[in-house]
Amino acid sequence: MLEISNLQKSFKRFVITDINMVVEPSDYHILLGSSGAGKSVLLELIAGIISPDKGTIRLFRNDITQLPTGKRKTGLIFQTPALFHHYTVAQNIGYSLNKLTKTDRLKRIEVLAEQMNISHLLQHKTTKLSGGELQRVALARVIASEPLILLLDEPLSAIDTSLKADIRGLLRTLNKGGMPILHVTHDFEEAVALGSKISIIEHGQILQTGSLEAVIENPRNTFTAGFSGERNFFKVSISNHEAILKGTKSKISILLSASHQVEDTHILVKSNSISVVLHEPEMSNMNNFKGVIKAINPSREGYQVCVDAGFSLYAYITSEAFIKMGIVEGQTVWASFKASAVEVII
């Protein structure tokens, strides 16, 4: 468990202020914020690359605040992996294993390479590898050092979109295997795909921490609400073309355009894909939910309304349509969206 208490660090033009955070042993904790918010600085403070002016950092109850980087048992991976390019993949993975016998070292390298699905690359130089392969090598090398926590600094930003799902799956597996992870990103979709908990950081301060669902549903300030841009993220299980929402009092299913088979994932329905009407739509190939207007907020597009249909759906309505329909809180409406408007985040 990582415990950060009253952490502070001042630079000429930037200040990290009173950071308090706990990462539990089972957490996949996302630190979400825009560029320059202080995300990477916080990771470097935890890893010992930068020394704090004030505060304490404890890792599994041991105070590591003043320990040198090499003795902290933290595994830090940057956006661009810091690998030895004149080494082979095997030599990179085995860098921290010099205390083992040659036989044991080779066995450990083979086990890690298989875990990261890079066994076929062991004799390759890293200069020939793709972004996704480089991150797998970096993960294997860090895990070889037996860290107590992984610190990830935008690890997916340099990877092709088509490969991100594979790396996400690998990171989930590591976390479920008992590795706590603190993952820095500015990508809200990445946060939804991976995080069990989330902290929003801006101007060197933690604005809000909680479960993913709590932060999306109940943002404590306008920055948190606006950062995601979208609030229609739902935890679901999917069978064929049907997504079943988790955490609702009754069964609520959402129709998908493509077939999937996954027990635990998220879907996104963009607010501008949802139509709000006064009468039940006749088209059966759409997702139609009857509900009640429970909140109305002005927006650039006109108004954002929240429809309570057993779960909360947020939709945008133009000012003209808002006036024409006479929208008021407590009004019964229908919220509708196409199956093709539902994005599955894996």
KEKOL-336464 format. One record per residue: residue in three letters; x negated, y negated, z of N, C-alpha, C in turn. Coordinates in pm, whole numbers, plus 50000, padded with zeros to 5 digits. Layout:
BEGIN
ALAXYZXYZXYZ ...
//
This chain:
BEGIN
MET499165012050000500005000050000499124987550000 LEU499474977949915498764965249909499574954649983 GLU498924947650076499574937050151498764924150138 ILE499394913950086498754900950069499464890950160 SER498684883950243499274874750341498654860950330 ASN499484850950304499094836850306497844833850223 LEU497774840150106496584838750022496574825149952 GLN495424818449958495284805349895493944804249824 LYS493944796949713492704794149641492884781149562 SER491964771749585492054758749518490964757549412 PHE491384752949295490464749249188490634734249162 LYS489894728749070489994714349045491394710348999 ARG491994718448912493294714648856494394724948881 PHE494104734248969495084745048991494944750449132 VAL496074754349192496064759449329496944771849338 ILE496404782449397497204793949438497654791249581 THR498954791349604499494786649731500294797249804 ASP499864800549926500624809050018501254821149950 ILE500424829249886500934841349822501144852149928 ASN502364857049937502714868250024503374878949939 MET502814890849942503324901549854503004915049913 VAL503904924549892503664938449932503924947449812 VAL502974956049782503154966249678503134979749750 GLU504294986149755504424998949822503735010149741 PRO503415021349807502715032249737503445037449613 SER504775036449611505525041649496505905030749395 ASP505475018449420505925007149337505225006549202 TYR506005002949101505454997448977505884982848982 HIS504984974449034505314960549065504844951548950 ILE505784944448892505494935348782505314921248836 LEU504234914548795504024900448825504264892848695 LEU505404885948690505874879848566505754864648573 GLY505194858748471505084844248465504534839748332 SER504654827048305504174821448179502654819648184 SER502054816048071500604813848066500214802548160 GLY499164804748237498694794548330499414794448463 ALA500274804448487501044804648612500224809248732 GLY499104816148705498264821148813498224836248824 LYS498774843148726498874857848731497494864448736 SER496654860948639495334867248629494454863348746 VAL494574850948792493794846448908494114855049030 LEU495384858049050495784866249163495174880149155 LEU495174886149036494544899349020493054898649053 GLU492384887949007490954886549032490654884349180 LEU491564877849251491424876449396491544890049465 ILE492504898049420492704911349479491504920349451 ALA490964919249329489844927849289488514923149345 GLY488454910749397487214905849455486324898249359 ILE486824895549238486044887649142485984873049187 ILE487064868449251487144855049308487404856549458 SER486794847849537487024848149682488094838049720 PRO489034841649808490074832249849489544821949947 ASP490234810649956489914800650057490544804250191 LYS491654811550184492404814850304493264827150276 GLY493624834250383494524845650368493814859050377 THR494614869650377494064883150389494644892350281 ILE493824902050242494244912450147493954925850214 ARG494994933850231494834947050291495274957750191 LEU494484968350185494804979550097494894992050185 PHE496104997350196496365008550286495805005650426 ARG496154993650475495874988550610494434984650633 ASN493564986450535492174982250550492004968250493 ASP491394959350571491164945550527490024945550425 ILE490344942150299489334942050193489004927850148 THR489484917850222489364903850179487924899850149 GLN486984904450229485594900350213484704911250152 LEU485314922450115484504933250058484084929849915 PRO482884934349872482504932549732483394940949640 THR483464937049515484364943449419484194958649415 GLY482964963249414482694977549399483134986149515 LYS483454980149630483854987749748485344986249781 ARG486104980449692487514977549723488464988849685 LYS488044997949603488895009049555490105003649478 THR489884992749403490924987549313490454989849170 GLY491384993549084491054995948944491654985148857 LEU490824976248804491304964748725491064967248577 ILE492124965748498492014967248353492514954348288 PHE491684948648203492004935948138492764938148007 GLN493244927047952493934927247823493054933647716 THR491774929547711490794935847623489884944447711 PRO489954957547699489214966447789487704963547786 ALA487114962947905485674960547917484944973847914 LEU484704978847793484034991747775482614989847724 PHE481795000147738480444999847684480515004947539 HIS480344995847446480554999547306479415007747246 HIS478275008147314477175016547265477255030547325 TYR478295032847409478545046047468479645053147389 THR479635066447402480765074147350481925073047449 VAL483085077947407484245078247496483915086347621 ALA483305097847604482945106347717482005099047814 GLN481035091847760480085084547846480775073147921 ASN481725066747856482485056147923483305061848038 ILE484015072748013484845078848118483985083448234 GLY482825089148205481965094748308481045084848378 TYR481215072048349480285061848401480195062048553 SER481345064048621481345063548767481195077248832 LEU480865087348751480835101148803479425106448820 ASN478445097748833477045102048838476705110148963 LYS477535109149068477255116649190477655131349177 LEU478405134549074478805148549052477715156048977 THR477745169248988476835177248907477245175948761 LYS476365179248672476645178048530477885186148491 THR477985198148546479125206848514480425200848564 ASP480415196148689481625190248746481995177248675 ARG480975169548636481235157048565481925159748431 LEU481415169548358482005172848229483445177848244 LYS483685185848348485045190848373485995179348404 ARG485515169848487486345158448523486645149748401 ILE485665147748317485865139948194486905146748105 GLU486805159848091487755167248006489175166348061 VAL489325167348194490655166448256491265152648231 LEU490485142148252490985128548233491305125748086 ALA490455130747998490695128647855491975135547809 GLU492215147547862493445154647829494655147247884 GLN494535142048006495625134448068495985122147986 MET494975115947925495195103947846495375106747696 ASN495365119647662495535123847523494455118147431 ILE493215118647477492095113847395490965124247389 SER491295136747411490285147347409489565147847274 HIS490295145047167489715145647033488765133947004 LEU488685124447096487875112547073486615112147159 LEU486365122547238485315122047339483935118647283 GLN483625122847162482295120247106482265107947014 HIS483395100847008483455088846924482925076747000 LYS482325067346928481975054346985483245045746992 THR483315037247092484545029447113484765018747006 THR483745015546930483885005346824484835009946714 LYS485095022946705485935028346599487375030746643 LEU487715027046767489025030546821490045019346805 SER491315023146805492415013446799492635007246937 GLY493484996946941493784990547069494395000047170 GLY495315008447124495935018147213494955028447264 GLU494045032947178493035042747219492055036547318 LEU491705024047297490805017147390491415016147529 GLN492715013147535493365012247666493425025847734 ARG493585036547659493575049947717492195053447775 VAL491145049347702489785051547752489555043447879 ALA490015030947877489855022347995490575028148115 LEU491785033248095492535039548204491805051748258 ALA491295060148168490585072148210489345068348291 ARG488615058248246487395054248317487715048748456 VAL488775040548465489155034848594489635045848689 ILE490455055048639490985065648725489865074948773 ALA488825076248691487675084448731487035079148859 SER487145066048882486565060049002487455061649124 GLU488605068249107489555071349215490035058749290 PRO490635049249218491145037249284492395040449365 LEU492685031849462493905033449541495065025749480 ILE494765016649385495815009149316495275004849180 LEU496165004449080495804999448948496264984948936 LEU495384976348886495694962448859495574960448708 LEU496684957448644496724956748497497004942448453 ASP496104936848373496234923048326496614923048178 GLU497914921548151498434921348014497904933147931 PRO498014945347978497374956647911497974960347776 LEU499184955647746499844959647622499874948747517 SER499364937047550499514925647459498704927047330 ALA497614934847334496774936447216497064949547142 ILE498164956247179498494969147119499654967647023 ASP499584974446909500674974146811501984978446875 THR503054972146832504374975046888504714989846880 SER504334996246770504675010446751503995019546853 LEU502915014746914502165023047010502495019747155 LYS503225008847178503465004447315504275014547396 ALA505255020947332506105030547404505265041947459 ASP504235046447385503375057347432502585053147555 ILE502025041047551501245036247665502145033947786 ARG503355028547760504305026847870504615040147937 GLY504835050447856505105063747910503955068847993 LEU502745066347949501545070548022501465063348157 LEU501735050348157501685042548281502765047148379 ARG503965050048327505035055348414504605068448479 THR503985077048400503545090048451502525088348563 LEU501575079248544500575076548647501255071648775 ASN502215062748761502915057348876503725068148949 LYS504435076248872505225086948933504335097548998 GLY503085098248955502145107649014501545102549144 GLY501945090549187501505085449316500595073349310 MET500395067549191499515056049178500305043049182 PRO500155034749287500815021649286500195012849179 ILE501015004849112500534996449002501044982149021 LEU500144972549004500494958348996500144953848855 HIS501174950348778501054948248634501434933848601 VAL500484926348547500704912348509501174911648364 THR502224903848340502704901948203503504889048193 HIS503634883948070504544872748043505744877747962 ASP505774890647936506784896747848507914902547933 PHE509104896447926510204900948010510674914947972 GLU510634918247844511034931747802510094942247860 GLU508814939047866507834948047925508134950148074 ALA508524939248140508884940148282510064949348302 VAL511064948248217512254956548227511934971148199 ALA511064973448101510734987148062509964994748169 LEU509194987548251508274994248342508554991948490 GLY509014980148526509004976148665510054982548753 SER509654986148875510624989748979510884977649069 LYS509864969149081510004956449151509354945549066 ILE509774933249093509264922249011509074909949099 SER507984902649073507744889749136507584879449025 ILE508264868149041508154857148946507154847149002 ILE506144843548922505124834048966505104822148872 GLU504974810148930504874797848852504114787648934 HIS503164780548868502334770348934501674775849061 GLY501224788449054500484794149165501314798149284 GLN502634798649268503514802449377504444813749336 ILE504724822849429505714833149405507094827149431 LEU507934826649328509254820549341510304830449389 GLN510144843149349511154853149386510574867049371 THR510934875849463510524889849457511734898549489 GLY511854909649418512944918949447512994929849343 SER514044937949351514244948049248514544941049117 LEU514314948049009514564942348876516004937548863 GLU516924945948907518354942648895518704930448978 ALA518144929349099518454918149187517954904949130 VAL516764905149072516194892749018516974888248894 ILE517384897948810518144894448690519534889248727 GLU520184896148821521554892648856521644880048942 ASN520644877949028520724866949125519444858649126 PRO519134851949014517944843349014518114831949114 ARG517064829249191517164819449299516934805049253 ASN516464803349129516234789849080516334789748928 THR516334777948871516524776648726515354782348647 PHE514124781748704512984787348632513144802448617 THR513494809048726513674823548722514784827348626 ALA515894819948631517024822848543516654820548397 GLY515884810048372515554806648234514414814648176 PHE513564820348263512384827248213512764839348129 SER513724846848177514114858948104514864855547977 GLY515634844647981516444841047864517654849847850 GLU517534862447885518634871947875518864878648009 ARG520134880948040520464887148168521244900148151 ASN521534904048027522314916148004521394928347989 PHE520594930848093519784942948100520474952648193 PHE520584965248152521304974948233520514988048242 LYS520454993448362519825006448382520825017248344 VAL520405026648261521345036548206520695050248194 SER521565060248174521145073248122521825074547987 ILE521145080547891521675081147754521755095547707 SER522905098947652523095111947587523745109547452 ASN523035113347348523485111047211523715096247185 HIS524955092347154525245078347121525895070847237 GLU525775076247358526475070247471525505067147585 ALA525535054547629524745050347745525665048747864 ILE525355055447974526165054748096525445045548195 LEU526125034848237525535025448330525365031748467 LYS524235028648531523975033448667524305022448767 GLY524775026648885525025017348992526385010648989 THR527295015248903528645009648898529615018648976 LYS530705012849022531665020249104532395030949023 SER532655028048897533305037748809532435039948686 LYS532725050548611531925053548493532155043148385 ILE531065037148339531125027348231530155031848124 SER530665033848003529805038447894529755027947783 ILE528605027347719528375017947609527955025747486 LEU528605022847375528355029847249527075024547184 LEU526225033947138524985030547070525075034246923 SER524295027546841524295030646698523375042346664 ALA522375044746750521425055846727521485065646844 SER521145078046816521205088446918519905088946999 HIS520035090247131518895091647221519235102147326 GLN518205107147392518405116447503517375112847610 VAL517785104547706516865100047810517645097647938 GLU517095102048049517815101548177517745087848243 ASP516615081048228516415068748305515705058348219 THR516465048448171515875037848089516755025448101 HIS516485015448017517265003148018517754999847877 ILE518864992547871519344987147745519484972047760 LEU519444965147647519624950647642520714947447541 VAL521604938447583522604932947490522424917747493 LYS521984912147384521724897747382523024889847394 SER522944879047470524144871147501524834865947376 ASN524034862347274524654856947153525244867647062 SER525134880447105525754891347030527134894847085 ILE527514888547196528764891847263529834881547229 SER530974886347185532114877647157533084878047274 VAL533614866547311534624865747416535924861047351 VAL536964869447365538264866447302539374868547404 LEU540554863347371541674863947464542494876747452 HIS542384883547336543194895547313542304907347277 GLU542764919247306541964931147281541654932547132 PRO540384933847096540004935846955540534949046902 GLU540804949546774541364961646714540304971246663 MET539064966646647538014975046590537524985146693 SER537624997846659537275008546752535775011546753 ASN535035006246655533605009046647532784999046729 MET533454991246812532774981646895532914985247043 ASN532064979447122532184980547267533094969347315 ASN534244972947370535244963247414535504964947563 PHE535324954247639535494954847784536414943647831 LYS537464947647902538374937847959537834933448095 GLY537834920248117537294915248242537814901448277 VAL537224895748379537644882748431536454873248431 ILE536674860948388535634850848392535304847748538 LYS534054850248578533704847748718532724836148734 ALA532134831448624531234819948633531134813148497 ILE530984799848500530844791848378529684782148400 ASN528714782248308527574773248320527294766348186 PRO527104753148185526764746048061525434751248006 SER525284751647875524054756047812523824747947685 ARG522694750047621522394743047496523404746447388 GLU523864759047390524794763647286526234759347315 GLY526504754847433527854751247474528054755247619 TYR528444768047637528634773147773528204787747781 GLN527624791447895527374805547924528444809848023 VAL529154820647989530184825748079529784839648124 CYS530154842948246529924856348300531264863348312 VAL531374874748245532604882648248532384894648340 ASP533224895848442533174907248533534094918148479 ALA533474928648424534244939748368533874952748439 GLY533634951748570533094963048644531584962548645 PHE531024954248561529624950448556529594936648492 SER528524929248510528484915448463527934914548322 LEU528674907948235528244905048098528154890048080 TYR527014885448029526814871148006526894868347856 ALA527704858647817527904855347677527884840247659 TYR527504836047538527524821847505528774818647422 ILE529384807447455530564802747382530304788247340 THR530604784947215530434771147170531424762147243 SER531114749447248531994739847316533364739647251 GLU533394740747117534664740547043535524752647081 ALA534914764647084535664776747118536084776547264 PHE535224771147349535524770247492536794762047517 ILE536874750647450538044741847466539274748247403 LYS539094754147284540224760047212540864771447293 MET540054779647358540574790947436541004786747576 GLY540634774747617540994770047750540364778447860 ILE539084781547843538394790447937538314784248077 VAL538724791948177538614787848317538214799948400 GLU537614797648516537274808748604538534816148648 GLY538444829448653539584837748691540434842148573 GLN540124837148455540914840548335540554854448284 THR541544861948239541314875148182540954873948035 VAL539854880347996539384879747857538864893547816 TRP538474894647690537804906547639536404902747593 ALA535414910447632534044908547585533714920047491 SER533234916747372533024926947268531654925247202 PHE531054936647167529794936147091529634949247015 LYS528934948546902528724960246817527744970046882 ALA527874982546845526934992646892525514989246845 SER525404983446726524094980046671523434968446745 ALA524204961346829523644950146907522964954847035 VAL523084967647066522494973047189521074977847161 GLU520104972147231518704976047216518324985447330 VAL517754996847294517275006347394515805003447421 ILE515455001147547514094997947585513455010147649 ILE512515016147579511855028347624510355025647642 
//
